[in-house]
Amino acid sequence: MSASAYIFPYDHKTSGKVAEEVDPAQLWSTTPQGDKPPKVGTTRTFYNTPTSKVTTVSSLGDGFAFKSGDQRREIIRKAVGSAVRDLRNLEGLKTVAIDASADPHAAAVAAHLAQYKFTLKTSPPSRFNPNLKEPTPEKLSFTPLKESPEWDRGLIYAQAQNLARTLMELPANMMTPTKFCERVSKEFEGLDNIELIVRDEVWAAEKNMNVFLSVTQGTSEPAKFLEIHYKGAGDQKAQPLAFVGKGITFDSGGISLKPGAGMKAMRADMGGAASVVSSAWAIAKLKLPINLVVSTPLTENMPGPSATKPGDIFYAMNGKSVEVDNTDAEGRLVLSDAIYYTATEYKPHTLIDVATLTGACGIAVGEVYSAVFSTSEQLWKDLHAAGEVEYDRFWRLPLDEEYGPQIYSSNADLQNTGGRPAGASTAALFLKAFAEGCEGKDGKEPTLKWAHIDIAGSMEATRPTPYQEKGMTGRSVRALVEYVRRLTNA
């Protein structure tokens, strides 16, 4: 088998000869389908064409030239992803050159996402083995036929999403709060303008993060509170953007124990933390001109002998009393103190939290969209636009005070569940109580733009797409990075 290959996304109506060595139109015309445009991502692989090489031609479908920008980008992702999936298992293949001229960014994203396949099997040796002393490169190396900064940018977007996928896929014994911090610290080595701070439970207690600490009581694994500070703006004192990510490295449900079937997927209940730290990695790698603060409260939720019990009441960092009605609604507990701390300590202009928060979100929007709740129309519009560009899409759900009585406790200011009706909205409303400044007071404008992103449905792909294998998705990473890139006009 040749050690190299070509990939050509092919528009049957307008494409001509796109490289000196091979003419995709001539190749495609040798197949029984001829010039009829098949559906997007239909591929044909030709061996020894050109001599000693492999060429895969992937259809862009009918009417590609007339599609809108967002549609075109997704078509390119599907076409390139389909071709990579065809080539990735060929023995001996090492390098692949891609005609990325239609959209270098989208082509780079698709190629590097499509190659990703998580496994810890030992034959062949897994590149994801956390005991490896040196990182093992991917099997295939991709290059565009013509170099471009857009390709390089797309590569970083994909690498960041793949990092989030890996953090989510690793089993809970290999991704404890401590090991999460160690892995993230290693990933950020060598990046400019970065400071990582790993805080412990003693620090959290000093800050009166009692609601966060209520979740840590049932596990023997030490909880951590990881902060990442990126100073990329020209003015290092400029008001920052903030990300907060839910970091439950394993969620058993605590005393309110989850059913055993499928519980192993709860290794990814730190998907919010994985998403925001991976987004920060890309933002630093791209050197985007912004100051960013990332906070991730990290713990397991286990039913140990000291675990929080349903009915227990704790005082949060902001002074509100919170009744734990159900210990399996722990995500909003760890986020509440983290959101309040980040909002008041660093006074960001915008705070976005990301969490695998509610099963209700998965029922509402499935795995196609991530749900957004926001007090800011502009922030919602900006997130929505970024999600459409990257096809890492968002759907806005209601954040309405009419749901409030569902989470008002007779014994405390708030309780952490509001029953089954509108479960994703009541969870978001709970968090809103800790996003200090997200609502204007006394007729004044809010001092904080806030959005909550629930990725409980989109965290895992149960059916593959041309560039996304089944498994943990790393969703919201590309959309968040694109949001920041647009925010900074970079």
LONU-874200 format. One line per field, with one value per residue (C-alpha): residue number from 0; residue in three letters; z, x, y. Coordinates in nm, 3 decimals, always signed. Layout:
% LONU-874200
n: (NUM | ...) $
res: (ala | ...) $
pz: (Z | ...) $
px: (X | ...) $
py: (Y | ...) $
% end
This chain:
% LONU-874200
n: (0 | 1 | 2 | 3 | 4 | 5 | 6 | 7 | 8 | 9 | 10 | 11 | 12 | 13 | 14 | 15 | 16 | 17 | 18 | 19 | 20 | 21 | 22 | 23 | 24 | 25 | 26 | 27 | 28 | 29 | 30 | 31 | 32 | 33 | 34 | 35 | 36 | 37 | 38 | 39 | 40 | 41 | 42 | 43 | 44 | 45 | 46 | 47 | 48 | 49 | 50 | 51 | 52 | 53 | 54 | 55 | 56 | 57 | 58 | 59 | 60 | 61 | 62 | 63 | 64 | 65 | 66 | 67 | 68 | 69 | 70 | 71 | 72 | 73 | 74 | 75 | 76 | 77 | 78 | 79 | 80 | 81 | 82 | 83 | 84 | 85 | 86 | 87 | 88 | 89 | 90 | 91 | 92 | 93 | 94 | 95 | 96 | 97 | 98 | 99 | 100 | 101 | 102 | 103 | 104 | 105 | 106 | 107 | 108 | 109 | 110 | 111 | 112 | 113 | 114 | 115 | 116 | 117 | 118 | 119 | 120 | 121 | 122 | 123 | 124 | 125 | 126 | 127 | 128 | 129 | 130 | 131 | 132 | 133 | 134 | 135 | 136 | 137 | 138 | 139 | 140 | 141 | 142 | 143 | 144 | 145 | 146 | 147 | 148 | 149 | 150 | 151 | 152 | 153 | 154 | 155 | 156 | 157 | 158 | 159 | 160 | 161 | 162 | 163 | 164 | 165 | 166 | 167 | 168 | 169 | 170 | 171 | 172 | 173 | 174 | 175 | 176 | 177 | 178 | 179 | 180 | 181 | 182 | 183 | 184 | 185 | 186 | 187 | 188 | 189 | 190 | 191 | 192 | 193 | 194 | 195 | 196 | 197 | 198 | 199 | 200 | 201 | 202 | 203 | 204 | 205 | 206 | 207 | 208 | 209 | 210 | 211 | 212 | 213 | 214 | 215 | 216 | 217 | 218 | 219 | 220 | 221 | 222 | 223 | 224 | 225 | 226 | 227 | 228 | 229 | 230 | 231 | 232 | 233 | 234 | 235 | 236 | 237 | 238 | 239 | 240 | 241 | 242 | 243 | 244 | 245 | 246 | 247 | 248 | 249 | 250 | 251 | 252 | 253 | 254 | 255 | 256 | 257 | 258 | 259 | 260 | 261 | 262 | 263 | 264 | 265 | 266 | 267 | 268 | 269 | 270 | 271 | 272 | 273 | 274 | 275 | 276 | 277 | 278 | 279 | 280 | 281 | 282 | 283 | 284 | 285 | 286 | 287 | 288 | 289 | 290 | 291 | 292 | 293 | 294 | 295 | 296 | 297 | 298 | 299 | 300 | 301 | 302 | 303 | 304 | 305 | 306 | 307 | 308 | 309 | 310 | 311 | 312 | 313 | 314 | 315 | 316 | 317 | 318 | 319 | 320 | 321 | 322 | 323 | 324 | 325 | 326 | 327 | 328 | 329 | 330 | 331 | 332 | 333 | 334 | 335 | 336 | 337 | 338 | 339 | 340 | 341 | 342 | 343 | 344 | 345 | 346 | 347 | 348 | 349 | 350 | 351 | 352 | 353 | 354 | 355 | 356 | 357 | 358 | 359 | 360 | 361 | 362 | 363 | 364 | 365 | 366 | 367 | 368 | 369 | 370 | 371 | 372 | 373 | 374 | 375 | 376 | 377 | 378 | 379 | 380 | 381 | 382 | 383 | 384 | 385 | 386 | 387 | 388 | 389 | 390 | 391 | 392 | 393 | 394 | 395 | 396 | 397 | 398 | 399 | 400 | 401 | 402 | 403 | 404 | 405 | 406 | 407 | 408 | 409 | 410 | 411 | 412 | 413 | 414 | 415 | 416 | 417 | 418 | 419 | 420 | 421 | 422 | 423 | 424 | 425 | 426 | 427 | 428 | 429 | 430 | 431 | 432 | 433 | 434 | 435 | 436 | 437 | 438 | 439 | 440 | 441 | 442 | 443 | 444 | 445 | 446 | 447 | 448 | 449 | 450 | 451 | 452 | 453 | 454 | 455 | 456 | 457 | 458 | 459 | 460 | 461 | 462 | 463 | 464 | 465 | 466 | 467 | 468 | 469 | 470 | 471 | 472 | 473 | 474 | 475 | 476 | 477 | 478 | 479 | 480 | 481 | 482 | 483 | 484 | 485 | 486 | 487 | 488 | 489) $
res: (met | ser | ala | ser | ala | tyr | ile | phe | pro | tyr | asp | his | lys | thr | ser | gly | lys | val | ala | glu | glu | val | asp | pro | ala | gln | leu | trp | ser | thr | thr | pro | gln | gly | asp | lys | pro | pro | lys | val | gly | thr | thr | arg | thr | phe | tyr | asn | thr | pro | thr | ser | lys | val | thr | thr | val | ser | ser | leu | gly | asp | gly | phe | ala | phe | lys | ser | gly | asp | gln | arg | arg | glu | ile | ile | arg | lys | ala | val | gly | ser | ala | val | arg | asp | leu | arg | asn | leu | glu | gly | leu | lys | thr | val | ala | ile | asp | ala | ser | ala | asp | pro | his | ala | ala | ala | val | ala | ala | his | leu | ala | gln | tyr | lys | phe | thr | leu | lys | thr | ser | pro | pro | ser | arg | phe | asn | pro | asn | leu | lys | glu | pro | thr | pro | glu | lys | leu | ser | phe | thr | pro | leu | lys | glu | ser | pro | glu | trp | asp | arg | gly | leu | ile | tyr | ala | gln | ala | gln | asn | leu | ala | arg | thr | leu | met | glu | leu | pro | ala | asn | met | met | thr | pro | thr | lys | phe | cys | glu | arg | val | ser | lys | glu | phe | glu | gly | leu | asp | asn | ile | glu | leu | ile | val | arg | asp | glu | val | trp | ala | ala | glu | lys | asn | met | asn | val | phe | leu | ser | val | thr | gln | gly | thr | ser | glu | pro | ala | lys | phe | leu | glu | ile | his | tyr | lys | gly | ala | gly | asp | gln | lys | ala | gln | pro | leu | ala | phe | val | gly | lys | gly | ile | thr | phe | asp | ser | gly | gly | ile | ser | leu | lys | pro | gly | ala | gly | met | lys | ala | met | arg | ala | asp | met | gly | gly | ala | ala | ser | val | val | ser | ser | ala | trp | ala | ile | ala | lys | leu | lys | leu | pro | ile | asn | leu | val | val | ser | thr | pro | leu | thr | glu | asn | met | pro | gly | pro | ser | ala | thr | lys | pro | gly | asp | ile | phe | tyr | ala | met | asn | gly | lys | ser | val | glu | val | asp | asn | thr | asp | ala | glu | gly | arg | leu | val | leu | ser | asp | ala | ile | tyr | tyr | thr | ala | thr | glu | tyr | lys | pro | his | thr | leu | ile | asp | val | ala | thr | leu | thr | gly | ala | cys | gly | ile | ala | val | gly | glu | val | tyr | ser | ala | val | phe | ser | thr | ser | glu | gln | leu | trp | lys | asp | leu | his | ala | ala | gly | glu | val | glu | tyr | asp | arg | phe | trp | arg | leu | pro | leu | asp | glu | glu | tyr | gly | pro | gln | ile | tyr | ser | ser | asn | ala | asp | leu | gln | asn | thr | gly | gly | arg | pro | ala | gly | ala | ser | thr | ala | ala | leu | phe | leu | lys | ala | phe | ala | glu | gly | cys | glu | gly | lys | asp | gly | lys | glu | pro | thr | leu | lys | trp | ala | his | ile | asp | ile | ala | gly | ser | met | glu | ala | thr | arg | pro | thr | pro | tyr | gln | glu | lys | gly | met | thr | gly | arg | ser | val | arg | ala | leu | val | glu | tyr | val | arg | arg | leu | thr | asn | ala) $
pz: (+0.000 | -0.078 | +0.219 | +0.087 | -0.050 | -0.187 | -0.088 | -0.330 | -0.232 | -0.571 | -0.698 | -0.998 | -1.158 | -1.137 | -1.050 | -1.307 | -1.280 | -0.931 | -0.926 | -1.178 | -1.097 | -1.091 | -1.243 | -1.008 | -1.286 | -1.506 | -1.220 | -1.118 | -1.475 | -1.474 | -1.205 | -1.288 | -1.141 | -1.397 | -1.368 | -1.161 | -0.836 | -0.550 | -0.196 | +0.010 | +0.135 | -0.119 | -0.182 | -0.447 | -0.374 | -0.661 | -0.618 | -0.808 | -0.936 | -0.977 | -0.986 | -0.646 | -0.470 | -0.352 | -0.438 | -0.269 | -0.433 | -0.209 | -0.343 | -0.240 | -0.362 | -0.592 | -0.604 | -0.377 | -0.547 | -0.460 | -0.088 | +0.182 | +0.376 | +0.684 | +0.464 | +0.245 | +0.544 | +0.681 | +0.339 | +0.318 | +0.668 | +0.570 | +0.242 | +0.395 | +0.700 | +0.483 | +0.285 | +0.599 | +0.740 | +0.417 | +0.434 | +0.804 | +0.823 | +0.514 | +0.608 | +0.545 | +0.480 | +0.664 | +0.486 | +0.321 | +0.109 | +0.097 | -0.156 | +0.103 | -0.137 | -0.084 | +0.292 | +0.454 | +0.810 | +0.767 | +0.588 | +0.865 | +1.135 | +0.958 | +0.882 | +1.237 | +1.402 | +1.166 | +1.241 | +1.618 | +1.768 | +2.141 | +2.269 | +2.549 | +2.383 | +2.389 | +2.039 | +1.854 | +2.135 | +2.227 | +2.194 | +2.477 | +2.741 | +3.023 | +3.125 | +2.803 | +2.867 | +2.529 | +2.323 | +2.028 | +1.706 | +1.511 | +1.243 | +0.958 | +0.894 | +0.696 | +0.485 | +0.252 | -0.111 | -0.054 | +0.282 | +0.453 | +0.799 | +0.790 | +0.777 | +1.070 | +1.268 | +1.189 | +1.309 | +1.650 | +1.675 | +1.608 | +1.843 | +2.120 | +2.065 | +2.056 | +2.386 | +2.541 | +2.395 | +2.551 | +2.893 | +2.879 | +2.751 | +3.001 | +3.278 | +3.619 | +3.778 | +3.521 | +3.542 | +3.910 | +4.012 | +4.083 | +3.755 | +3.564 | +3.697 | +3.619 | +3.263 | +3.197 | +3.341 | +3.102 | +2.804 | +2.877 | +2.906 | +2.672 | +2.604 | +2.658 | +2.905 | +3.100 | +3.475 | +3.628 | +3.993 | +4.160 | +4.481 | +4.747 | +4.984 | +5.260 | +5.031 | +4.929 | +5.295 | +5.363 | +5.079 | +5.230 | +4.924 | +5.140 | +4.864 | +4.644 | +4.939 | +5.017 | +4.706 | +4.802 | +5.132 | +4.999 | +4.815 | +4.929 | +4.624 | +4.715 | +4.543 | +4.345 | +4.214 | +3.900 | +3.769 | +3.435 | +3.371 | +3.019 | +2.969 | +2.595 | +2.578 | +2.524 | +2.854 | +3.105 | +3.350 | +3.100 | +3.220 | +3.141 | +2.987 | +3.219 | +3.160 | +3.438 | +3.381 | +3.584 | +3.682 | +3.830 | +3.736 | +3.823 | +3.916 | +4.095 | +4.207 | +4.568 | +4.820 | +4.550 | +4.358 | +3.981 | +3.815 | +3.738 | +3.366 | +3.169 | +3.478 | +3.327 | +3.096 | +3.404 | +3.368 | +3.128 | +3.382 | +3.384 | +3.020 | +3.106 | +3.263 | +2.968 | +2.729 | +2.892 | +2.957 | +2.601 | +2.467 | +2.677 | +2.535 | +2.180 | +2.269 | +2.412 | +2.119 | +1.874 | +2.083 | +2.075 | +2.223 | +2.529 | +2.902 | +3.011 | +3.349 | +3.365 | +3.683 | +3.719 | +4.048 | +4.040 | +4.253 | +4.245 | +4.362 | +4.566 | +4.835 | +5.104 | +5.478 | +5.509 | +5.195 | +5.192 | +5.262 | +5.100 | +5.314 | +5.426 | +5.406 | +5.335 | +5.312 | +4.981 | +4.930 | +4.849 | +5.177 | +5.035 | +5.206 | +4.979 | +5.056 | +4.886 | +4.779 | +4.558 | +4.572 | +4.204 | +4.120 | +4.226 | +3.920 | +4.007 | +4.360 | +4.251 | +3.986 | +4.217 | +4.434 | +4.134 | +3.936 | +4.229 | +4.311 | +3.951 | +3.901 | +4.219 | +4.239 | +3.878 | +3.769 | +3.408 | +3.144 | +3.035 | +3.214 | +3.035 | +3.229 | +3.059 | +3.219 | +3.158 | +3.388 | +3.329 | +3.171 | +3.093 | +2.844 | +2.655 | +2.639 | +2.513 | +2.239 | +2.212 | +2.101 | +1.805 | +1.999 | +2.321 | +2.520 | +2.608 | +2.882 | +2.899 | +3.048 | +2.756 | +2.409 | +2.257 | +2.417 | +2.291 | +1.938 | +1.943 | +2.072 | +1.820 | +1.529 | +1.639 | +1.679 | +1.330 | +1.173 | +1.338 | +1.324 | +1.701 | +1.738 | +2.020 | +2.093 | +2.339 | +2.613 | +2.851 | +3.160 | +3.328 | +3.685 | +3.646 | +3.710 | +4.036 | +4.279 | +4.171 | +4.330 | +4.633 | +4.948 | +5.255 | +5.472 | +5.269 | +5.005 | +4.727 | +4.673 | +4.411 | +4.220 | +4.087 | +3.976 | +3.623 | +3.451 | +3.272 | +3.455 | +3.241 | +3.295 | +3.672 | +3.691 | +3.492 | +3.711 | +4.017 | +3.868 | +3.780 | +4.152 | +4.176 | +3.858 | +4.043 | +3.822 | +3.543 | +3.602 | +3.628 | +3.955 | +4.015 | +3.643 | +3.572 | +3.300 | +3.406 | +3.482 | +3.367 | +3.049 | +3.153 | +2.969 | +3.088 | +2.831 | +2.910 | +2.713 | +2.885 | +2.556 | +2.318 | +2.532 | +2.365 | +2.006 | +1.988 | +1.609 | +1.398 | +1.148 | +0.867 | +1.098 | +1.447 | +1.581 | +1.841 | +2.186 | +2.381 | +2.160 | +2.323 | +2.221 | +2.263 | +2.227 | +1.865 | +1.918 | +2.224 | +2.048 | +1.746 | +1.977 | +2.130 | +1.792 | +1.668 | +1.992 | +1.947 | +1.568 | +1.531) $
px: (+0.000 | +0.120 | +0.224 | +0.032 | -0.310 | -0.518 | -0.867 | -1.073 | -1.416 | -1.586 | -1.862 | -2.005 | -2.142 | -1.846 | -1.526 | -1.258 | -0.903 | -0.789 | -0.436 | -0.166 | -0.146 | -0.512 | -0.844 | -1.135 | -1.390 | -1.217 | -1.189 | -1.552 | -1.672 | -1.519 | -1.764 | -2.111 | -2.275 | -2.106 | -2.179 | -2.497 | -2.444 | -2.484 | -2.558 | -2.307 | -2.017 | -2.047 | -1.687 | -1.488 | -1.134 | -0.891 | -0.568 | -0.245 | -0.403 | -0.173 | +0.108 | +0.187 | -0.070 | -0.431 | -0.697 | -1.036 | -1.297 | -1.587 | -1.909 | -2.029 | -2.377 | -2.614 | -2.619 | -2.321 | -2.232 | -2.573 | -2.569 | -2.532 | -2.209 | -2.304 | -2.451 | -2.139 | -1.912 | -2.109 | -2.116 | -1.737 | -1.703 | -1.919 | -1.734 | -1.387 | -1.493 | -1.638 | -1.315 | -1.101 | -1.320 | -1.260 | -0.885 | -0.803 | -0.793 | -0.577 | -0.256 | +0.063 | -0.105 | +0.064 | +0.015 | -0.296 | -0.306 | -0.648 | -0.788 | -0.912 | -0.963 | -1.341 | -1.300 | -0.963 | -1.092 | -1.385 | -1.168 | -0.907 | -1.175 | -1.340 | -1.019 | -0.889 | -1.224 | -1.297 | -0.968 | -1.031 | -1.128 | -1.089 | -0.974 | -0.758 | -0.703 | -0.342 | -0.325 | -0.241 | -0.106 | -0.345 | -0.224 | -0.466 | -0.289 | -0.226 | +0.088 | +0.271 | +0.591 | +0.584 | +0.275 | +0.203 | +0.112 | -0.206 | -0.184 | -0.248 | -0.089 | -0.302 | -0.182 | -0.373 | -0.269 | -0.224 | -0.114 | -0.341 | -0.386 | -0.750 | -0.635 | -0.400 | -0.684 | -0.921 | -0.656 | -0.646 | -1.027 | -1.028 | -0.739 | -0.921 | -1.241 | -1.045 | -0.880 | -1.225 | -1.334 | -1.035 | -1.089 | -1.453 | -1.377 | -1.108 | -1.259 | -1.312 | -1.019 | -0.791 | -0.956 | -1.001 | -1.005 | -0.632 | -0.552 | -0.771 | -0.562 | -0.237 | -0.346 | -0.467 | -0.145 | +0.055 | -0.158 | -0.099 | +0.280 | +0.458 | +0.160 | +0.214 | +0.029 | -0.114 | -0.136 | -0.291 | -0.396 | -0.506 | -0.698 | -0.802 | -1.091 | -0.933 | -0.931 | -1.293 | -1.396 | -1.224 | -1.429 | -1.751 | -1.814 | -2.028 | -2.267 | -1.977 | -1.824 | -2.155 | -2.102 | -1.748 | -1.847 | -1.922 | -1.596 | -1.245 | -1.100 | -0.984 | -1.185 | -1.006 | -1.093 | -0.891 | -0.847 | -0.691 | -0.596 | -0.510 | -0.389 | -0.406 | -0.538 | -0.302 | -0.425 | -0.373 | -0.603 | -0.889 | -1.215 | -1.205 | -1.439 | -1.515 | -1.593 | -1.714 | -1.737 | -1.903 | -1.638 | -1.806 | -1.546 | -1.790 | -2.153 | -2.313 | -2.600 | -2.483 | -2.742 | -3.006 | -2.830 | -2.867 | -2.974 | -2.678 | -2.751 | -2.547 | -2.392 | -2.044 | -2.130 | -2.118 | -1.740 | -1.822 | -2.016 | -1.711 | -1.788 | -1.849 | -1.504 | -1.352 | -1.523 | -1.413 | -1.051 | -1.015 | -1.167 | -0.918 | -0.635 | -0.742 | -0.787 | -0.433 | -0.295 | -0.455 | -0.325 | -0.665 | -0.648 | -0.865 | -0.832 | -1.000 | -1.070 | -1.174 | -1.308 | -1.377 | -1.500 | -1.391 | -1.519 | -1.682 | -2.042 | -2.046 | -2.269 | -1.999 | -2.063 | -2.034 | -2.233 | -2.488 | -2.841 | -3.164 | -3.304 | -2.966 | -2.933 | -2.615 | -2.530 | -2.372 | -2.087 | -2.338 | -2.521 | -2.829 | -2.951 | -2.989 | -3.184 | -3.054 | -3.375 | -3.197 | -2.824 | -2.827 | -2.885 | -2.530 | -2.411 | -2.597 | -2.455 | -2.090 | -2.160 | -2.346 | -2.047 | -1.812 | -2.028 | -2.066 | -1.695 | -1.591 | -1.844 | -1.754 | -1.380 | -1.288 | -1.585 | -1.598 | -1.803 | -1.944 | -1.972 | -2.063 | -2.105 | -2.111 | -2.246 | -2.385 | -2.659 | -3.001 | -3.152 | -3.445 | -3.226 | -3.160 | -3.533 | -3.595 | -3.332 | -3.170 | -2.809 | -2.847 | -2.837 | -2.688 | -2.939 | -2.871 | -3.033 | -2.935 | -3.029 | -2.860 | -3.015 | -2.683 | -2.493 | -2.752 | -2.729 | -2.350 | -2.345 | -2.609 | -2.413 | -2.089 | -2.266 | -2.414 | -2.074 | -1.917 | -2.233 | -2.189 | -2.542 | -2.743 | -3.115 | -3.248 | -3.481 | -3.689 | -3.541 | -3.851 | -3.928 | -4.266 | -4.073 | -3.937 | -4.189 | -4.071 | -3.729 | -3.836 | -3.807 | -4.026 | -3.716 | -3.451 | -3.411 | -3.371 | -3.388 | -3.183 | -3.467 | -3.796 | -3.954 | -3.988 | -4.170 | -3.924 | -3.635 | -3.367 | -3.523 | -3.556 | -3.190 | -3.087 | -3.303 | -3.127 | -2.789 | -2.913 | -2.946 | -2.566 | -2.471 | -2.421 | -2.497 | -2.676 | -2.992 | -3.009 | -3.128 | -3.309 | -3.349 | -2.977 | -2.828 | -2.690 | -2.319 | -2.276 | -2.379 | -2.451 | -2.537 | -2.575 | -2.509 | -2.653 | -2.472 | -2.632 | -2.790 | -2.508 | -2.225 | -2.250 | -2.314 | -2.520 | -2.512 | -2.207 | -2.183 | -1.926 | -1.680 | -1.801 | -1.766 | -2.005 | -1.895 | -1.821 | -1.837 | -1.646 | -1.939 | -1.949 | -1.569 | -1.565 | -1.862 | -1.703 | -1.372 | -1.551 | -1.754 | -1.434 | -1.263 | -1.556 | -1.574 | -1.211 | -1.237 | -0.934) $
py: (+0.000 | +0.351 | +0.562 | +0.865 | +0.956 | +1.242 | +1.355 | +1.564 | +1.701 | +1.706 | +1.935 | +1.752 | +2.069 | +2.306 | +2.118 | +2.069 | +1.949 | +2.049 | +1.906 | +1.836 | +1.467 | +1.370 | +1.480 | +1.390 | +1.443 | +1.188 | +0.941 | +0.977 | +0.930 | +0.582 | +0.469 | +0.329 | +0.640 | +0.860 | +1.230 | +1.194 | +1.382 | +1.133 | +1.245 | +1.438 | +1.229 | +0.948 | +0.843 | +0.661 | +0.539 | +0.470 | +0.278 | +0.347 | +0.670 | +0.852 | +0.597 | +0.444 | +0.663 | +0.638 | +0.896 | +0.932 | +1.153 | +1.259 | +1.408 | +1.754 | +1.660 | +1.841 | +2.221 | +2.278 | +2.606 | +2.750 | +2.666 | +2.932 | +2.976 | +2.770 | +2.495 | +2.485 | +2.448 | +2.154 | +1.986 | +2.017 | +1.872 | +1.576 | +1.518 | +1.534 | +1.334 | +1.057 | +1.035 | +1.017 | +0.740 | +0.545 | +0.591 | +0.571 | +0.191 | +0.133 | -0.043 | +0.151 | +0.483 | +0.770 | +1.103 | +1.246 | +1.562 | +1.728 | +1.971 | +2.219 | +2.509 | +2.530 | +2.597 | +2.518 | +2.565 | +2.326 | +2.070 | +2.072 | +2.036 | +1.743 | +1.555 | +1.567 | +1.495 | +1.204 | +1.032 | +1.034 | +0.699 | +0.645 | +0.306 | +0.170 | -0.168 | -0.280 | -0.428 | -0.217 | +0.003 | +0.282 | +0.641 | +0.728 | +0.517 | +0.769 | +0.577 | +0.661 | +0.854 | +1.029 | +1.118 | +0.892 | +1.074 | +1.008 | +0.739 | +0.982 | +1.318 | +1.565 | +1.855 | +2.090 | +2.101 | +2.474 | +2.610 | +2.861 | +3.018 | +2.903 | +2.539 | +2.599 | +2.755 | +2.467 | +2.223 | +2.391 | +2.390 | +2.015 | +1.941 | +2.126 | +1.931 | +1.605 | +1.698 | +1.743 | +1.409 | +1.236 | +1.392 | +1.279 | +0.928 | +0.832 | +0.617 | +0.772 | +0.588 | +0.755 | +1.098 | +1.184 | +1.553 | +1.529 | +1.357 | +1.601 | +1.889 | +1.706 | +1.631 | +1.985 | +2.131 | +1.916 | +2.020 | +2.390 | +2.359 | +2.597 | +2.823 | +3.195 | +3.418 | +3.122 | +3.071 | +2.758 | +2.751 | +2.425 | +2.494 | +2.242 | +2.181 | +2.388 | +2.690 | +2.621 | +2.605 | +2.937 | +3.085 | +2.942 | +2.726 | +2.502 | +2.400 | +2.285 | +2.102 | +1.931 | +1.720 | +1.622 | +1.459 | +1.111 | +1.045 | +0.961 | +1.142 | +1.495 | +1.765 | +2.035 | +2.379 | +2.447 | +2.800 | +2.893 | +3.254 | +3.364 | +3.722 | +3.771 | +4.128 | +4.419 | +4.561 | +4.283 | +4.461 | +4.470 | +4.316 | +3.942 | +3.690 | +3.397 | +3.030 | +2.799 | +2.422 | +2.149 | +1.895 | +1.586 | +1.325 | +1.049 | +1.082 | +0.788 | +1.010 | +0.999 | +0.881 | +0.934 | +0.658 | +0.634 | +0.308 | +0.084 | +0.044 | +0.293 | +0.450 | +0.416 | +0.707 | +0.927 | +0.934 | +1.219 | +1.424 | +1.650 | +1.733 | +2.098 | +2.127 | +1.940 | +2.179 | +2.503 | +2.403 | +2.273 | +2.595 | +2.791 | +2.580 | +2.672 | +3.040 | +3.050 | +2.851 | +3.096 | +3.388 | +3.556 | +3.909 | +3.864 | +3.808 | +3.486 | +3.327 | +2.961 | +2.798 | +2.427 | +2.276 | +1.911 | +1.624 | +1.283 | +1.241 | +0.919 | +0.759 | +0.730 | +0.718 | +1.098 | +1.174 | +1.453 | +1.328 | +1.443 | +1.720 | +1.856 | +2.235 | +2.433 | +2.802 | +2.895 | +3.140 | +3.416 | +3.354 | +3.181 | +2.865 | +2.564 | +2.246 | +1.932 | +1.767 | +1.512 | +1.440 | +1.345 | +1.712 | +1.786 | +1.973 | +2.291 | +2.267 | +2.270 | +2.533 | +2.770 | +2.855 | +2.852 | +3.094 | +3.333 | +3.318 | +3.385 | +3.665 | +3.851 | +3.780 | +3.864 | +4.079 | +3.953 | +4.132 | +3.795 | +3.461 | +3.139 | +2.816 | +2.476 | +2.160 | +1.815 | +1.931 | +1.772 | +1.465 | +1.694 | +1.880 | +1.558 | +1.494 | +1.849 | +1.880 | +1.536 | +1.514 | +1.751 | +2.078 | +2.209 | +2.412 | +2.776 | +2.983 | +3.349 | +3.683 | +3.861 | +3.883 | +3.987 | +3.699 | +3.453 | +3.595 | +3.577 | +3.219 | +3.112 | +3.263 | +3.094 | +2.760 | +2.780 | +2.853 | +2.548 | +2.331 | +2.299 | +2.423 | +2.579 | +2.602 | +2.857 | +2.735 | +2.949 | +3.109 | +3.243 | +3.342 | +3.166 | +2.843 | +2.985 | +2.833 | +2.486 | +2.549 | +2.751 | +2.544 | +2.581 | +2.540 | +2.725 | +2.995 | +2.737 | +2.365 | +2.188 | +2.021 | +2.143 | +1.819 | +1.681 | +1.970 | +2.203 | +2.038 | +2.204 | +2.547 | +2.511 | +2.404 | +2.710 | +2.931 | +2.790 | +2.889 | +3.235 | +3.309 | +3.290 | +3.479 | +3.805 | +4.105 | +3.918 | +4.123 | +4.497 | +4.650 | +4.976 | +5.033 | +4.989 | +4.771 | +4.430 | +4.437 | +4.076 | +3.900 | +3.542 | +3.224 | +2.866 | +2.592 | +2.248 | +1.976 | +1.678 | +1.568 | +1.663 | +1.522 | +1.179 | +1.076 | +0.758 | +0.752 | +0.837 | +1.120 | +1.145 | +1.320 | +1.218 | +0.865 | +0.729 | +0.831 | +1.145 | +1.451 | +1.736 | +1.953 | +2.327 | +2.358 | +2.474 | +2.704 | +2.865 | +2.920 | +3.067 | +3.291 | +3.429 | +3.468 | +3.675 | +3.870 | +3.974 | +4.027 | +3.802) $
% end
